Amino acid sequence: MQAISQWRALAINHVMAGPDVLAIATPLVASGVHAFDALHVASAVVGQADLFITTDDRLFKRVRHLLDVKVFFPADALAFLENWYEH
């Protein structure tokens, strides 16, 4: 819980699971994404995140082509943000 509190303090935008989030999360769940993960991803989309970073291979494979947000593994996100290779 402490780690979540630390991340929350850094957040620019706090997204609640309202109708807009549920509208994105529901089809993700229907495609096989676990409900909590779907809410997390949908919150990133609604919050207009530039990136969604995950360590979950299964989630990465299911959502990387379905979203209006770039999905990365942590090391790839760092490389992208540091312009280590062309985007």
Buried (B, 14 or more C-beta within 10 A) or exposed (E): EEEEEEEEEEEEEEBEEEEBBBEBBBEBBEEEBBEEBBBBBBBBBBBEBEEBBBEBEEBBEBBBEBBEBBBBBEEBBEBBEEEEEEE
